[in-house]
Amino acid sequence: MTETALPAPPDRRLSVAPMMDWRETLIFSIG
């Protein structure tokens, strides 16, 4: 259970990091 919990948080963060990055870039381009 601990092995699945470790890769779980980083995986989600990695997916959110690029998503927020491209979103911020879009807002900057529109602004």
NUFI-609310 format. One record per residue: x, y, z of N, C-alpha, C in turn. Coordinates in Angstrom, 1 decimal. Example, Ala and Ser with C-alpha at 12.3 -4.5 7.8 and 13.67 -1.06 7.14 Angstrom:
# NUFI-609310
13.2	-5.7	7.8	12.3	-4.5	7.8	13.2	-3.3	7.8;
12.8	-2.2	7.1	13.7	-1.1	7.1	12.9	0.0	7.9;
***
This chain:
# NUFI-609310
0.8	-1.2	0.0	0.0	0.0	0.0	0.9	1.3	0.0;
2.0	1.2	0.7	2.9	2.3	0.7	3.5	2.6	-0.6;
3.8	1.5	-1.4	4.4	1.7	-2.7	3.5	2.4	-3.7;
2.2	2.1	-3.5	1.2	2.7	-4.4	1.0	4.2	-4.0;
1.1	4.5	-2.8	0.8	5.8	-2.3	2.0	6.8	-2.7;
3.2	6.2	-2.8	4.3	7.1	-3.1	4.2	7.6	-4.6;
4.0	6.7	-5.5	3.9	7.1	-6.9	2.6	7.8	-7.2;
1.7	7.7	-6.4	0.4	8.3	-6.6	0.5	9.9	-6.5;
1.0	10.4	-5.4	1.1	11.9	-5.3	1.9	12.5	-6.4;
3.1	12.0	-6.7	4.0	12.6	-7.7	3.3	12.5	-9.1;
2.6	11.4	-9.3	2.0	11.3	-10.6	1.0	12.3	-10.9;
0.2	12.6	-9.8	-0.9	13.6	-9.9	-0.3	15.0	-10.1;
0.7	15.2	-9.3	1.4	16.5	-9.3	2.0	16.8	-10.7;
2.5	15.8	-11.3	3.2	15.9	-12.6	2.1	16.2	-13.7;
0.9	15.6	-13.5	-0.1	15.9	-14.4	-0.7	17.3	-14.3;
-0.7	17.7	-13.0	-1.3	19.1	-12.8	-0.3	20.2	-13.1;
1.0	19.9	-13.0	2.0	20.9	-13.3	2.0	21.4	-14.7;
2.0	20.5	-15.7	2.0	20.8	-17.1	0.6	21.4	-17.5;
-0.4	20.9	-16.9	-1.8	21.4	-17.2	-1.9	22.9	-16.8;
-1.4	23.2	-15.6	-1.5	24.6	-15.1	-0.5	25.5	-15.9;
0.6	24.9	-16.3	1.6	25.6	-17.1	1.0	26.1	-18.4;
0.4	25.2	-19.1	-0.2	25.6	-20.5	-1.4	26.5	-20.2;
-2.0	26.3	-19.2	-3.2	27.2	-18.9	-2.8	28.6	-18.6;
-1.7	28.7	-17.8	-1.2	30.1	-17.5	-0.6	30.8	-18.7;
0.0	30.0	-19.6	0.5	30.5	-20.8	-0.6	31.0	-21.7;
-1.7	30.3	-21.7	-2.9	30.7	-22.5	-3.4	32.1	-22.0;
-3.5	32.1	-20.7	-4.1	33.4	-20.1	-3.1	34.5	-20.4;
-1.8	34.3	-20.4	-0.8	35.3	-20.6	-0.9	35.8	-22.1;
-1.2	34.8	-23.0	-1.2	35.1	-24.4	-2.5	35.9	-24.7;
-3.6	35.6	-24.0	-4.9	36.3	-24.2	-4.8	37.7	-23.6;
-4.2	37.7	-22.4	-4.1	39.0	-21.6	-3.3	39.9	-22.5;
***
